[in-house]
Amino acid sequence: MKSVARFNAVPLLLLLLQHVANLQGANANLQRPFRVAAGGASPTAARKGRPNALDPKTADDSAAGLSTPHDVAPLLMRPWIKLYRATPKVRVPGTDLDVAFTFASAIALACVDYGSAAALRAAGGWPAESRHTRAVAGSIATIFHSTALVLGLGSALSTQRYDPSGRMEDHPDWWRDGAHALIQFCTGYMIYDAAVQFVADRWQKGVGPVLSAADWMFMGHHFATSLYMVSARLCEAGHMSAMILMFTGEFTAPIMNVLRISRTAANEITGDCCGRSWLPLVQPYVEYLFALLYAGFRIVVGPICAAHLTYDILLTKKGRTNVPVALSSVWLFMVWAVLFGSIPWIKGALAILKAGLNTGDGTIPSIDPE
């Protein structure tokens, strides 16, 4: 455990999350404790034959140092735990890998997407059968996904000791159920986004989906991240490394998609509909805030997290024991490939920050690489 003690400052980010968790726990103590229904343990506990970690009377997690300072699940994790336990389990034959929550999440996000498109047409005056309306609806679904995911991940990561190569069994049952739900939710997003945004929305009759080079790059990203998350669940270790990457990767997604919506309204839509009276006004500020967050996460936070998990997973005996070296090597290649692949966007973000909010002619550089 030396690696955990030495680097347990992945750094100020997790200290902030811990502070949020303490506030959640304090609020939770004022309420009726969140426990499983009477007469039953969590699905994970029942499957593993372990005591219910939500119930201090039946669990020895506190003595083992596995529970949070409060023997209740944090407020922001409770919906995930409830949803996961309420969802019937469908496992891949020959494994303990449940995929029901993954596909349920993909379907739910598709409903948010198409429901948003209908609302944009009915209430916002966005044109029907327009690729711009479809793109904005996709951005709304992405904002919903990333906001819910980041809040849940922040709560989950702040309640347990950060250990990138740790095993899933080292956590209380309620935390494991919440972590499985969050990881599957993110995997479901990758499935939804690939199926709807990159196949259905780019489908041409008689040809099939017509994808650009950038589209193929995003499809590759979705495959790589899904492979990471699924393989971490299969080997039942390294899940925290996936979760911290999900947290840092999705943190800027909400503001990025607000930016995309404002750009679409300002540059792609004609007429007086679709928020054109106010969205272009906020675009410079949104773009500057996104550039600031993106540069910070890609230049500072991302590399620090990647370096730490590289050390912990590959260069410690515990890491090599919990996660097979062949698998961890694939993980780390994908992690660093994403970071180096974001360099063109980092350059765009730095150009925006250098130009500031006013460039003289009222224009600002684009975040997208040329």
BELTA-V229613 format. One line per field, one symbol per residue. ss: DSSP state (h for helix, s for strand, l for the rest). A space follows every 10 residues. Layout:
# BELTA-V229613
ss: ???
This chain:
# BELTA-V229613
ss: lhhhhhhlll hhhhhhhhhh hhhhhhhhhl llllllllll llhhhhhhll llllllllll hhhhllllll llllhhhhhh hhhhhhllll sllllllslh hhhhhhhhhh hhhhhhhhhh hhhlllllll hhhhhhhhhh hhhhhhhhhh hhhhhhhhll llllllshhh llhhhhhhhh hhhhhhhhhh hhhhhhhllh hhsslllssl llhhhhhhhh hhhhhhhhhh hhhhhlslhh hhhhhhhhhh llhhhhhhhh hhhhhhhlll llllllllhh hhhhhhhhhh hhhhhhhhhh hhhhhhhhhh hhhhllhhhh hhllhhhhhh hhhhhhhhhh hlhhhhhhhh hhhhhlllll llllllllll
